[in-house]
Every structure is written in C-alpha cells, then in structure tokens.
Amino acid sequence: WAGFSFSNARLPNVLAYADFEYAGSGSQAVYIQNSQVLIDRMTFLNNNQSSKWFDIWQPQVTIRHSVFGDLGSVYFCTAENMLADGWFIIDGNLFGKDIGDNDIFHLNRVSVKGGAAAMVINNVFTGAGDDIVDDNETDTHIEGNLLMHANETSGGNHGASAAVTTGPGGSLGIPNMLNQHLTVVRNVFYKNDYAIISKTGAYSQIYNNVFIGNRGAIMFDETDRTDAGP
C-alpha cells in the first residue's frame, strides 16, 4: 500500500501506538507537506527497501519514541524548508541502517535564522551507508544521541562519511551555507568513518561528547569534493 500523505494540513494529525508495515508501493511511506504531524510510539517495519520512510516539506513535525527498521539503498528521511512557525523534532527513537550513498536524515535548509532549529535528541542510530545526520544548510541541535557505524568501511561512497556533517543543499528558503550553526553536545560517536565534518563555513559548537573508534573525530573539509571547503 502507499502509506500516508499530509498536504496543507495545519491542524494536529497524530499517528501513534501502531505498527506501520508494508507501505512501500510509493517513493515514501509517509509524505508530509506544510502540515502538522506527530509520530509517537510507532514501529515502522517491512517496508519496500527502495522507499524512504519520510519525505517532508515545511514541517511542523515531531517524531518520538518510535522504531524504524532497516532500508536498502535509500534515505530514511528527507526534509526541507522549515517555515517561521515550523518545528522539526526527532526525539528518543531507534533507527536501523541503510546502504550505499544514502543518509539516515538528509536535511536541506530545515532552519529559520534567529528562530527555531531542527532538533535531533536522545536517539540511537545503528548505522548508515553514508551520513547519519546530513545537515545541509540546516541549523541543528544534536544532543544525547548514540551515533554508530556511519559508513565505517568507507566502501563504495564518494568522499568521506560522518555521523554529523554540514554542507550545501536546498532549493527552497533562505540560503544558509556560510551562516550555518550546529550545536553538538552530550553525544557518543562510536566507530564511524568520521564523527563530525564541519565544513563549508559552518559554525559548530561541539562539547561534552565522547568519541570512540572513529577514523577521525572532527574534520573541517572534504578535500576530494569540489563542493566542499573549510
């Protein structure tokens, strides 16, 4: 089946306390555009391995206390262009793995200058083909997570991978590449390619984290990419 779609639904919508399975006939299991959605205590399993769990635009979205099974060569979640009255909160979830050149969260300009920031807090990430949280021009608060196995072997992927990274990306909203601001606090980074890549002019506050067994802890450039810089 084709999952759920929320478009211009600004009143509260709730998916809670349910098993969500086999919703892989479309390109994503849940599509959210300019809508308010709460995902709470769900299990997302047995999806088509080539369908994302979420495709999100202009979010008023909270995803919390849920479990997400493995996918194949596809992003878990893409999100873009949070409006001034929006929010994007990922809290207390367990995420499986994907493979190939794909992120778990691929965020493009999910930020408001001087306003709300995307929040990724208290989650467990078990691995990713590429990056775990790819913050493209996105101001993100990342706290209390366990982030593991972001392309640990570095096989079959361009450049370097990281549990948390900055970079260019986004077609809607205000460009935010040189003004991007990350807060990365109280996380554990275990056996990733790199733990954090803070590149393309991003300003990152990184403190009270633990780094174990990563190829590198913090890197400030990807020298083999033409769209990156320190």
N, C-alpha and C positions, 0 to 999 in steps of 0.2 A: 504494500500500500504506500501512499505518497506522503504520509506524515501530516504535520500541521502547518498552516500558513496564517500569519497575523499581519495584516496590512492596514495602516492608519487606524489602529485600534488602541486609542489612548486611555480608555477605561481599563481597570485592572483585569488581567487574564491570568489564570493560575493552572499550572499542571503540577500535581502533587500526589505523592503516595501511590505511584502506579509503576508498572513495568511497561516499558516502551520498546517494542521489538518489531523487527522485520519491516521497518518503514523505509525501504531503500529503493523504491521504484523511481524516485526523482533524484535530483542532484544533491539534495539535502533532506534530512529528516524533519527539521524544523526551520521554517523561513520566518523571519521577523523583520518588518519594515515599518519604522515610525510607530512603534507600538509598545505598550507596557505589558511585560510578561514576567511572571515569577515561575521558575522551575525549582521545585522543592521536594527533596527526598524521593527522587525518581531513580530507576535503573534503566539505562539505555544499552541494549544488548542485541546481538544477532542482526546487525544491520548489513545492507549491501556494502561490501568492502570499498567500493568506489564512490560512496555518497557521504558527504560531510554530515556531522551531527547538527551543526548550526550554520546558517548564513544570515547575518544580522546587519541591518542598516538603521541609523538614527535610533539607537536603543534607549529604552527605559527598562533595562533587563537586569534581573538578579537570578543567578544560578547557584544553588546552595545544597549541600548535604546530599549529593547525588553521585551515582556511579556510572562511568562511561566505559564500555568495552572497547577492545582493540578495533582499529580500522586498517585498511590497506594503504595504498599509495594515494592519500588524500588528506587535506587538512581536517582536523577535528572541528574547528570553528573559525570562520572569517567574520570580522566585524569592522564597520567603517562609519565615520562621520557622526559622532555624538553631538546632538544639538545642545543649546544652552541649558535647557531644562531636563537633560537626559542623565542617565546613570548606567554604568556597566560594572556589575559586582559579581565576582566569581569567588565563592566562599565555601570552604570545607568539603570539597569534592575529591573523588578518586578518579584519575584518568588513566586509561590504558595507553597503548602505543599505536603509532602509525609507522609507515616505512617510506623509503625514498626521500626525495627532496621536498618534504612536507612538514609543516609546523603543527603543533597542537593548537595554539592560539596565534592567528595571523591578524594583527590589529593595524588598521590604517586610519590615522587621524582620529582615533577614538579619544578625543580630548577637547577641552574648552580652555582657552587661555584665561587664567585668572579665575577659573570656575572648577567644575567637577573633573576629577581624574578617574580613569579606569582603575579598578581595584582587583588585585588577584591575591587573595589572602587565605592562609590555612589549608591549602590543598596539598595532595600528594600526586606527583607526576612520575609515572614509571618509565617513561622513555619517549623518544621521538626520532623520526627519520632525519629531520633537520633541527630546527629550533623548537624549544618548548613554548616560550612566550616571545614572539617576534613583534616588538613594539615599533612599528613603522610610523614615525612622526606622531607618536602617541605618548602623552604624559601618563605614566602608570605608577601606582603604588603597589609594590610587591612585597608582601610581608608574611612570615610564618609558614612558608611552604617548604616541602621536601621535593627537590627537583633532581631527577636522576636520568642518566643514560641519554643525553641529547647527542645523538649520532656518535656514540662512544668510539666506534671503529673508524669514523671518517671515510667510510667506503661509499663510492658512488654519488657523492654530493659535491656541489660547487663550493669553493671557498671553505670557510670554517663554520661550524655549528656552535650554538650556545644554548644554555638553559634560558638565558635572558639576553636579548640583543636589541639594539636600536638600528635605525636605518631609514632610507627613503621609501615612501609609498603612500598612495591615496589619490583619489580623483575628485573627491568632494570635500568641502570645508576649507578651512584656512591652512595653508602650508605651514608646517611646524618642524621642519627638519633641523634647522640651526637653533631653534629655541626649545627643543625637546628636553624634558626634565623627568628623570626617573628617580624614584625612591625605592631602594632595595635594602630591606632590614630584616634581621632575625630569620633568615632562610638557611637551609642546609643544601649545599650543592655537592652531589656525590657522583663521581665517575661520569662526568660529561666531557664532550670534546673541549669546549671552554665553558666556564661557569657564566661569565658575563662578557659581552662585547659592547662597549660603549663608544660608538663611532659616529661619524657624520655630525660632529659638533654638539652632540648631546651632552647635557649637564646631568651627572648622576651622583646622587648621594648614596653611598654604599657603606653600611656599617652594621656591626654585630651579626655578621654572617659566619658560617662555617664552610670551609672548602676542603673536600676530601677526595683524593684520587683523580682529579681532573687533569687533562693535558695542560691546561693553564687556568689560572683563577680569573684574571681580568685582563682583557686586551682592548686596545684603543684604536684598532684599524683592522681591515682585512686587505692585506697588501695584494692579493691576487684577484681583487674585484675592482672594476673600473668605476663602479657607482658608490664606492666607499671612500672614506678618508678619516683622518684622526679628529 
